[in-house]
Amino acid sequence: MFGLHKMTATEQKPERDSRPILIVLHQERSSPGRVGQLLAEKGYRLDIRRPVLGEPLPTTLENHAGAVVFGGPMSANDPDDFVKKEIGWLDIPLREKRPYLGICLGAQLLVRHLGGKVQPNADGSTEIGWYPLRPTERGRLLMHWPKMVYHFHREGFDLPHGAELLAEGDAYPNQAFRYDGNAWGLQFHAELTRVMMHRWVVHGAHRFILPNAQQGREHLEGRMLFDAPLKAWLTEFLDIVFEGKTAKTASPITLPA
């Protein structure tokens, strides 16, 4: 009989980075939603900060496993001090090459930091509801993407110089990008829980008259149809961002130059 090697706990599962992930929110009652839930399930602690309420951001990310900057009702073009400070603060994760994920406003702040433009479409069209997503060739090499994603925005962004476009849309072409290997930007929202979506539909109903916006019932009906693959995608995507894994294989990411 062959002898069996008993794997140690370390061999069975690599130790999770014990440092917390910085979570940046932009309203008093905002929540990291599903992103926060999934990160906690993966073993990460969360360090939640709200600069809009005067809470400071760290001067280094040495003590963090990475950062996620979420959306908000403000614009990356607003003159508020906290907006300008957040744009400037992004030099820290970029310089220290720490994992950074920007969602909607968080992506637009990164674009502004990198010298790109954030602006609405000339025709005033929005993305408020569920819209198709198409991965680029580089995006397909990275992972499998959902066909429909959820949006709630009136501005889009240019692709920053040196960034890799990973996914495209119709009304706003630039939907997902990666910069310098460790910084990621998403125009769409994968973080909404059911409760969050109901709240957005109620409090954001006045925006449903805007060009290209969907009505509230379409938001909720779309969730029943499209949310499961979006959640599955997010689970894998967070592993790529914070652990450098490729989807399914858990091996280091390698994309052609």
C-alpha positions, 0 to 999 in steps of 0.5 A, a space after each residue: 500500500 502506498 503511503 499517503 502524505 497528510 497535507 498541513 493546513 498551510 499546504 491545503 490553503 494558502 494563508 490569507 493576507 491578514 491586513 484589512 482592505 480599505 473601503 472608501 464610501 461617499 455617503 453616510 449610509 452607503 454600504 460596500 454591499 456584496 463586495 464587502 460581503 464577498 471579501 469578508 467571506 474570503 477572509 478579509 477584514 474591512 477598514 471603512 472610511 468616508 472622506 466626505 465626512 472628514 475621515 482621513 485616508 491612510 498615508 500609505 497602504 503598507 498596512 492594507 491588502 488593497 483598496 476599493 473606492 465606491 460610487 456616489 452621487 457626486 462627480 469626479 469633476 466636482 470642485 469639493 476639497 474631498 474630491 480633489 484630495 481623493 484624486 490626489 490620494 490615488 498616487 499612493 496605491 499606484 506608487 506602492 503598486 497595491 491592489 486598487 478597485 474603483 467602481 463607477 465614481 471610484 473608476 472615474 476618480 482614477 481616470 482623472 488622476 491618470 489625466 483622462 476626461 470624465 464627462 457625459 455623452 453629448 446627447 445626454 444619454 445615461 446608463 441607468 438599469 441593465 445594459 449589455 457588456 462585451 469583453 475585449 480580447 484582453 478581457 476574454 483572456 482574463 476571465 468569463 464576463 457577464 452579458 448584462 450588468 447594472 448601471 446608475 450613471 450619467 457620465 463616462 470616462 476616456 480610457 487613460 493612456 497606458 490602460 488596457 480596455 477589458 470590456 465595452 458597452 453601447 452608450 458608454 464604450 469604456 466599461 472596464 479597464 486595468 492600469 499598470 497591473 494592479 489598478 482596476 476601474 469598472 463603470 458598472 455596479 456588481 456590488 448591489 444587494 437586493 436591498 440596495 437595489 430596492 433603495 436605489 430604485 426608490 430614491 433614484 426614481 426621479 432619474 428614470 426620465 433621463 434619456 436611455 434610462 430604464 424604469 424601476 420595474 425593469 431594474 428589478 425584473 433585470 435583477 431576477 434574470 441577470 444577477 446570478 451570473 453577475 455575482 458569480 463574475 464578481 466572486 472570481 474578479 475579486 480574487 483576480 484583483 486582490 490575489 492576482 489569480 486568473 479565473 478558474 485556474 488560480 494561476 498568475 495572470 499572464 496577458 500578451 504584451 
